[in-house]
Amino acid sequence: MSSANNLNENGNHEGEFTLGVGGWAEYTVHMTETTDTIRHDVVVPPDKVIPVIFLPGVMGSNLRMSKLRQKKLERADNRAWRPDDISKTEVIRGEGFGGWFKNASPAQRQLDFDPNQTEVEYYHYTESKGRFDPEGKETLASDTRHKNVPDGLAPIPPLMGHLTSFAADPKADALNRQRKFATVAQVARWRGWSEVLFAGPYETMLKTAEKYLNNIVKKGEIGPLWKSRPSDALPGSHSGGELTELLMQDPKKFGASSGAPISADDLKK
């Protein structure tokens, strides 16, 4: 139903797109009475990508080996390296994936990490008429292997679902698949989040970058996450988020020899 509190200054229903598997920009339209003929406004997704380079401190890519190498090593599966799957208990007890590494010889480990016989554990999925099929055989198999990004992953607007969007409701995963909606977890897996060590710092880094880098400007104004911390704020407090007091500061504070602080105009640009 329409109401005055969900209309913009033009009298329109204004929504935001979210990202679907395969790169599709998606927008959910809610049904209204037939007498409601007001148009919906949707901001067009950006057509430019700004690369962000992250240099990790540990090799976190999930790797799988070829069938030939799996046979040579007499492994029950083709996992070459999946740090999310290695538990301390496995290593101590010599069980499972962690136990294999504990008991493997140097030669076996070298074969396991052979760059000519391994590849990144990509998220493959089934397509139906060119679109993502959440119930497809390949999709379901990939979801099983990529559980390090858990089902029910909370939305991180705007690209990875919306807090008010049915399609992004982590409690509605089964219905999302039935209606051909990708869950937030599936979008994250397609974007490569499950291809790396997800637990711990990597997960925190990915979620933080997703939250901040896609929420710099909204409706022409600097978002609350990117506003400088008020000078009268209490020590240790944050007006917008974890990085607030680091933003738009003199680069010399971080050890740089030159450069000007990033301005609000820079962020808008």
KOLLOMAR-158715 format. One record per residue (C-alpha): residue in one letter; z, x, y. Coordinates in steps of 0.25 Angstrom, whole numbers. Layout:
BEGIN
['A', [Z, X, Y]]
...
// end
This chain:
BEGIN
['M', [0, 0, 0]]
['S', [-3, 5, 14]]
['S', [8, 7, 24]]
['A', [9, 13, 38]]
['N', [17, 25, 33]]
['N', [5, 31, 25]]
['L', [-6, 30, 35]]
['N', [-10, 41, 45]]
['E', [-13, 41, 59]]
['N', [-27, 35, 56]]
['G', [-21, 24, 48]]
['N', [-26, 30, 35]]
['H', [-20, 33, 22]]
['E', [-19, 48, 23]]
['G', [-17, 56, 10]]
['E', [-19, 70, 5]]
['F', [-27, 75, -7]]
['T', [-22, 83, -19]]
['L', [-28, 93, -28]]
['G', [-33, 89, -41]]
['V', [-37, 98, -53]]
['G', [-51, 104, -51]]
['G', [-49, 104, -36]]
['W', [-51, 90, -33]]
['A', [-45, 84, -20]]
['E', [-38, 71, -24]]
['Y', [-32, 60, -16]]
['T', [-24, 48, -21]]
['V', [-27, 35, -15]]
['H', [-16, 24, -16]]
['M', [-21, 9, -18]]
['T', [-18, 0, -6]]
['E', [-21, -15, -4]]
['T', [-36, -19, -2]]
['T', [-33, -22, 13]]
['D', [-29, -8, 15]]
['T', [-42, -1, 19]]
['I', [-37, 11, 27]]
['R', [-44, 24, 23]]
['H', [-37, 36, 17]]
['D', [-37, 49, 24]]
['V', [-37, 62, 16]]
['V', [-37, 76, 21]]
['V', [-49, 84, 16]]
['P', [-44, 95, 7]]
['P', [-47, 109, 13]]
['D', [-59, 116, 9]]
['K', [-54, 130, 10]]
['V', [-44, 138, 2]]
['I', [-36, 149, 7]]
['P', [-33, 159, -4]]
['V', [-18, 164, -6]]
['I', [-16, 176, -14]]
['F', [-3, 177, -22]]
['L', [1, 191, -28]]
['P', [10, 188, -40]]
['G', [20, 198, -45]]
['V', [18, 195, -60]]
['M', [6, 192, -68]]
['G', [7, 177, -69]]
['S', [-6, 172, -74]]
['N', [-6, 164, -87]]
['L', [-16, 170, -97]]
['R', [-22, 166, -110]]
['M', [-30, 175, -120]]
['S', [-43, 173, -127]]
['K', [-43, 167, -141]]
['L', [-48, 181, -146]]
['R', [-35, 187, -140]]
['Q', [-26, 176, -145]]
['K', [-31, 178, -159]]
['K', [-29, 193, -158]]
['L', [-15, 192, -154]]
['E', [-12, 181, -164]]
['R', [-6, 172, -153]]
['A', [-4, 158, -155]]
['D', [-9, 154, -141]]
['N', [-18, 161, -130]]
['R', [-7, 163, -120]]
['A', [-8, 177, -115]]
['W', [1, 176, -103]]
['R', [9, 164, -99]]
['P', [22, 169, -92]]
['D', [27, 154, -90]]
['D', [27, 153, -105]]
['I', [36, 165, -107]]
['S', [50, 162, -108]]
['K', [62, 171, -108]]
['T', [67, 165, -121]]
['E', [53, 167, -128]]
['V', [54, 182, -124]]
['I', [68, 184, -128]]
['R', [66, 177, -142]]
['G', [52, 182, -144]]
['E', [46, 169, -145]]
['G', [34, 162, -139]]
['F', [25, 168, -129]]
['G', [36, 177, -123]]
['G', [39, 182, -137]]
['W', [25, 186, -139]]
['F', [25, 195, -127]]
['K', [38, 201, -131]]
['N', [34, 204, -145]]
['A', [19, 208, -142]]
['S', [15, 222, -143]]
['P', [9, 230, -131]]
['A', [-5, 228, -137]]
['Q', [-3, 213, -139]]
['R', [1, 212, -125]]
['Q', [-11, 219, -120]]
['L', [-20, 210, -128]]
['D', [-13, 198, -123]]
['F', [-16, 202, -108]]
['D', [-30, 207, -111]]
['P', [-37, 202, -98]]
['N', [-50, 201, -106]]
['Q', [-44, 191, -116]]
['T', [-35, 183, -106]]
['E', [-38, 173, -95]]
['V', [-29, 164, -86]]
['E', [-24, 152, -92]]
['Y', [-32, 142, -83]]
['Y', [-30, 127, -82]]
['H', [-42, 120, -89]]
['Y', [-43, 105, -88]]
['T', [-52, 94, -93]]
['E', [-62, 88, -83]]
['S', [-67, 74, -84]]
['K', [-79, 71, -75]]
['G', [-76, 83, -67]]
['R', [-62, 80, -64]]
['F', [-49, 84, -70]]
['D', [-45, 77, -83]]
['P', [-29, 77, -84]]
['E', [-30, 72, -98]]
['G', [-41, 81, -103]]
['K', [-39, 90, -116]]
['E', [-41, 103, -108]]
['T', [-32, 98, -97]]
['L', [-20, 94, -106]]
['A', [-22, 107, -114]]
['S', [-21, 115, -100]]
['D', [-9, 107, -95]]
['T', [-2, 111, -108]]
['R', [-4, 126, -106]]
['H', [-2, 125, -91]]
['K', [12, 119, -92]]
['N', [18, 130, -84]]
['V', [14, 122, -72]]
['P', [23, 110, -76]]
['D', [18, 95, -77]]
['G', [24, 87, -66]]
['L', [23, 99, -55]]
['A', [27, 93, -42]]
['P', [16, 90, -32]]
['I', [14, 101, -21]]
['P', [6, 93, -10]]
['P', [-5, 93, -6]]
['L', [-14, 99, -16]]
['M', [-5, 97, -28]]
['G', [-2, 83, -27]]
['H', [6, 75, -17]]
['L', [20, 70, -18]]
['T', [16, 56, -16]]
['S', [4, 56, -25]]
['F', [4, 49, -38]]
['A', [-6, 59, -44]]
['A', [4, 70, -41]]
['D', [16, 63, -46]]
['P', [22, 73, -56]]
['K', [28, 61, -64]]
['A', [14, 55, -66]]
['D', [7, 66, -74]]
['A', [3, 57, -85]]
['L', [-3, 46, -76]]
['N', [-9, 57, -68]]
['R', [-17, 62, -80]]
['Q', [-21, 47, -83]]
['R', [-27, 45, -70]]
['K', [-33, 59, -70]]
['F', [-24, 65, -59]]
['A', [-20, 79, -60]]
['T', [-5, 82, -60]]
['V', [0, 92, -50]]
['A', [3, 101, -62]]
['Q', [-12, 100, -66]]
['V', [-17, 103, -52]]
['A', [-7, 115, -52]]
['R', [-12, 120, -66]]
['W', [-27, 119, -61]]
['R', [-24, 127, -49]]
['G', [-19, 138, -57]]
['W', [-4, 137, -56]]
['S', [-2, 137, -71]]
['E', [-11, 149, -73]]
['V', [1, 158, -68]]
['L', [16, 159, -71]]
['F', [21, 146, -65]]
['A', [36, 147, -67]]
['G', [44, 154, -56]]
['P', [38, 161, -44]]
['Y', [24, 157, -47]]
['E', [27, 143, -47]]
['T', [35, 144, -34]]
['M', [24, 152, -27]]
['L', [13, 142, -31]]
['K', [21, 130, -27]]
['T', [25, 136, -14]]
['A', [10, 141, -10]]
['E', [5, 127, -14]]
['K', [15, 120, -5]]
['Y', [14, 129, 7]]
['L', [-1, 133, 7]]
['N', [-6, 119, 6]]
['N', [4, 113, 16]]
['I', [1, 121, 28]]
['V', [-4, 111, 37]]
['K', [-4, 95, 36]]
['K', [-10, 86, 46]]
['G', [-13, 97, 55]]
['E', [1, 102, 56]]
['I', [9, 113, 50]]
['G', [16, 109, 37]]
['P', [31, 110, 37]]
['L', [31, 121, 26]]
['W', [24, 130, 36]]
['K', [32, 127, 49]]
['S', [41, 139, 54]]
['R', [55, 137, 51]]
['P', [63, 132, 63]]
['S', [71, 143, 71]]
['D', [83, 134, 70]]
['A', [82, 132, 55]]
['L', [94, 136, 47]]
['P', [93, 149, 39]]
['G', [87, 147, 26]]
['S', [82, 133, 29]]
['H', [67, 129, 28]]
['S', [60, 119, 37]]
['G', [48, 118, 28]]
['G', [49, 126, 15]]
['E', [52, 139, 8]]
['L', [42, 148, 17]]
['T', [45, 141, 30]]
['E', [53, 153, 37]]
['L', [42, 163, 32]]
['L', [30, 155, 39]]
['M', [23, 159, 52]]
['Q', [32, 171, 54]]
['D', [28, 185, 60]]
['P', [22, 193, 48]]
['K', [30, 205, 52]]
['K', [42, 197, 46]]
['F', [35, 199, 32]]
['G', [32, 214, 34]]
['A', [18, 213, 40]]
['S', [14, 223, 51]]
['S', [6, 213, 59]]
['G', [1, 199, 60]]
['A', [4, 186, 67]]
['P', [12, 174, 61]]
['I', [4, 163, 55]]
['S', [4, 152, 65]]
['A', [3, 137, 64]]
['D', [-12, 138, 68]]
['D', [-14, 148, 57]]
['L', [-8, 138, 47]]
['K', [-17, 127, 52]]
['K', [-29, 135, 51]]
// end
